[in-house]
Amino acid sequence: AFQNAELGKRAPRWIRDNEVTMCMKCKEPFNALTRRRHHCRACGHVVCWKCSDYKAHLEYDGNKLNKVCKDCYHVIIGCTDSEEKKKKGILEIESAEVSGNSVICSFLQYMEKSKPWQKAWCVIPKQEALVLYMYGAPQDVKALATIPLLGYTVDDTPRSADLPHSFKLTQSKSVHSFAADNEELKQKWLKVIHLAVKGETPECQNE
């Protein structure tokens, strides 16, 4: 992440459009029709049109006026926005932040009830090693869902209708099905989840 002092002085690393499914500022989902994706020229984040409606002079671009997001605008013109400092809710933790400090993280296929399988970026953060966070993509700024693992039963024998490397988490009426791309990844996840459902903190599997 860019330090505030660096904003506008160096060109940022642009986050690729396909790394996010929502605006990195207001969390509005992008969809094919209405939500064009814009890049903030100061921090490189992908934002929607509403959040890119600011302009600031950027040093690295010969002090020309460039499109920036609201946060960078406030930093560059030197005013603070106390709103932003309000506590983030549990689902609002940025995926990149959580993934960088996680017990395990990877893409898994996910299925709930009779909905179709969908790809989700799944993370078990170190500071909450008993909770599974699910994101639409690795750079998303808001989780789609969280599953507190304590008390779930793990069923790792796929039925014929399931994807090959799948496993289920069940608790009374709720069933969450997951599938890894390969057996090795599945076993890594199971190692962590088997401990978490018993309330034990798992070892880091991210090596």
Protein Blocks (a to p, Z undefined) as FASTA:
>chain_A
ZZfklgokaccddddfklpcbdfklopacdfklmccdddfklopacdfklmmcccddfkl
oopacdddfklmmmmnopacfklmpccdfklpcfklmmmmcfbdcdddddehjbccdddd
ddddfklmmbccddfbfkbcbdfbdcdfehpacdfbdcfklcfkbcdddehjbccddddf
bfklmmmmmmmmmmmmnopacddfkZZ
